[in-house]
Amino acid sequence: MSAQMASLARLAADAAADKKAGNVVILDIGELSIIADYFVICSGQSRTQVQAIADHVREKMEEHGAVLQGLEGRDEARWVLLDFGDVVVHVFREEEREFYQLERLWGDAPMLSQSS
């Protein structure tokens, strides 16, 4: 996968961490799926935090030229999906993250980085 996409995925992960997102993970799914090259997965403890994380990620990505192609779930803020094409960001409430277990579902994908 391109270094530029990996850099954008790391930018999204860093932006999520700026807002104290929990357990930020980057999965390189490019060899496993045509959906995207990278998933950035993180979680927040409240509706307000999930929205703040999603908003900050969007702002930072757009500042660096990424184009938001789709946004789902922001109002309810249980699972917010930000689609930047080759980089898709998933911001979960902790309960939803445990329920859907995307990291397990995409368990064959190499993990680029992880922070707590």
Residue, then its C-alpha position, 0 to 999 in steps of 0.5 A: m500500500s502506498a506510503q501516502m495512505a499509510s501516512l494518512a492512516r497514522l494522521a487519523a490515529d494521531a488525531a483520535a489520540d489527541k482527543k483521548a481515544g482509547n486503544v487506537v489501532i491501524l489495520d492494513i486491510g489492503e491485501l484482504s479487501i477492496i473496501a479500503d487500504y486501512f482501517v483506523i479503529c478507536s473508541g470513546q467513553s461517551r457520546t460527546q467524546v465519540q463525536a469530538i474524536a470524529d470531528h477532530v479526525r475529520e478536521k485534521m484529515e481535511e487539513h491534509g487534503a483528504v476528502l470525506q466521501g461518507l459519514e455515518g452515525r455521528d448523531e447517534a455516536r455509537w459507531v461513527l464511520l468516516d470514509f476517506g476512500d482508502v482510509v476508513v475510520h471507525v470511532f466506537r463507543e466502548e460497548e459497540r466496539e466490544f460487540y462488533q470486534l472489528e479487530r477480530l473480524w479482520g484478524d488476518a490484517p497486519m496491525l500498523s500501530q497501536s496505542s492506549 
